[in-house]
Amino acid sequence: VSAIHFYESKGLIHSERGANNHRRFPAVTLRYVAIIKVAQRAGLSLEEITQAFGRFPHGSKMKAEEWHQLSGQWREGLDERIARLTRLRDELDSCIGCGCLSLESCPLRNPYDELGQLGPGAHILERPVIEKPRECLNAGDGDHAQQ
């Protein structure tokens, strides 16, 4: 019940008041609650969900083609997140593993100090995925990590 009231307070679902002043939700609300739960499990914020729902008439049943369009857009964002997380997982220990031990000068992690030029903040995960791995040039023993 608290989730329903929370979603209603955020404008994601809507109710009507009956003669006894109790909230009454149309049957389509159950579908929207299910969609909200799926979207949250996929990592979407309530703001993103609210924006998506804003394209549909208030209280209307979502048609199959509308759902496919919406889920397709969410799928693109999910694919991007998966790619970033996969890269993070794969690169997690590469800088220590290469032997140079330097995030500032390692040509694998920060070639030509590109990240420093982007300003403060964590930029490494925002880089495009590189198809072909590069080797760290500072690894002298030949046993080096690859990206």
Contacts in CASP RR format, 6 or more apart in sequence:
PFRMAT RR
TARGET T0000
AUTHOR 0000-0000-0000
METHOD contacts of the structure
MODEL  1
VSAIHFYESKGLIHSERGANNHRRFPAVTLRYVAIIKVAQRAGLSLEEIT
QAFGRFPHGSKMKAEEWHQLSGQWREGLDERIARLTRLRDELDSCIGCGC
LSLESCPLRNPYDELGQLGPGAHILERPVIEKPRECLNAGDGDHAQQ
3 33 0 8 1.000
4 13 0 8 1.000
4 25 0 8 1.000
4 29 0 8 1.000
4 33 0 8 1.000
7 13 0 8 1.000
7 32 0 8 1.000
7 33 0 8 1.000
7 36 0 8 1.000
8 14 0 8 1.000
8 15 0 8 1.000
8 23 0 8 1.000
10 46 0 8 1.000
10 50 0 8 1.000
11 50 0 8 1.000
12 32 0 8 1.000
12 36 0 8 1.000
12 46 0 8 1.000
12 49 0 8 1.000
12 50 0 8 1.000
12 53 0 8 1.000
13 25 0 8 1.000
13 29 0 8 1.000
13 32 0 8 1.000
13 33 0 8 1.000
13 36 0 8 1.000
14 25 0 8 1.000
14 29 0 8 1.000
14 58 0 8 1.000
14 59 0 8 1.000
15 23 0 8 1.000
15 24 0 8 1.000
15 25 0 8 1.000
15 29 0 8 1.000
16 23 0 8 1.000
16 24 0 8 1.000
16 25 0 8 1.000
16 26 0 8 1.000
17 23 0 8 1.000
17 24 0 8 1.000
18 24 0 8 1.000
26 59 0 8 1.000
28 59 0 8 1.000
28 60 0 8 1.000
28 61 0 8 1.000
28 62 0 8 1.000
29 59 0 8 1.000
31 61 0 8 1.000
31 62 0 8 1.000
32 53 0 8 1.000
32 59 0 8 1.000
32 62 0 8 1.000
35 49 0 8 1.000
35 62 0 8 1.000
35 67 0 8 1.000
36 49 0 8 1.000
39 48 0 8 1.000
39 49 0 8 1.000
39 52 0 8 1.000
39 74 0 8 1.000
40 46 0 8 1.000
40 49 0 8 1.000
42 74 0 8 1.000
42 78 0 8 1.000
43 78 0 8 1.000
43 81 0 8 1.000
44 74 0 8 1.000
52 70 0 8 1.000
52 73 0 8 1.000
52 74 0 8 1.000
56 62 0 8 1.000
56 66 0 8 1.000
62 70 0 8 1.000
83 129 0 8 1.000
84 125 0 8 1.000
84 126 0 8 1.000
87 125 0 8 1.000
87 129 0 8 1.000
88 125 0 8 1.000
90 147 0 8 1.000
91 109 0 8 1.000
91 147 0 8 1.000
93 145 0 8 1.000
94 108 0 8 1.000
94 109 0 8 1.000
94 136 0 8 1.000
94 145 0 8 1.000
94 146 0 8 1.000
94 147 0 8 1.000
95 101 0 8 1.000
95 102 0 8 1.000
95 103 0 8 1.000
95 106 0 8 1.000
95 108 0 8 1.000
95 109 0 8 1.000
95 136 0 8 1.000
95 145 0 8 1.000
97 144 0 8 1.000
97 145 0 8 1.000
98 106 0 8 1.000
98 108 0 8 1.000
98 136 0 8 1.000
98 138 0 8 1.000
98 139 0 8 1.000
98 144 0 8 1.000
98 145 0 8 1.000
99 136 0 8 1.000
99 138 0 8 1.000
99 139 0 8 1.000
99 144 0 8 1.000
100 106 0 8 1.000
100 136 0 8 1.000
100 138 0 8 1.000
100 139 0 8 1.000
102 138 0 8 1.000
103 109 0 8 1.000
103 110 0 8 1.000
104 110 0 8 1.000
104 113 0 8 1.000
105 113 0 8 1.000
105 138 0 8 1.000
106 136 0 8 1.000
106 138 0 8 1.000
107 134 0 8 1.000
107 136 0 8 1.000
107 137 0 8 1.000
107 138 0 8 1.000
108 134 0 8 1.000
108 135 0 8 1.000
108 136 0 8 1.000
108 137 0 8 1.000
108 145 0 8 1.000
108 146 0 8 1.000
108 147 0 8 1.000
109 124 0 8 1.000
110 116 0 8 1.000
111 134 0 8 1.000
115 123 0 8 1.000
115 124 0 8 1.000
116 123 0 8 1.000
130 147 0 8 1.000
133 146 0 8 1.000
133 147 0 8 1.000
134 146 0 8 1.000
134 147 0 8 1.000
135 144 0 8 1.000
135 146 0 8 1.000
136 144 0 8 1.000
136 145 0 8 1.000
136 146 0 8 1.000
139 145 0 8 1.000
END
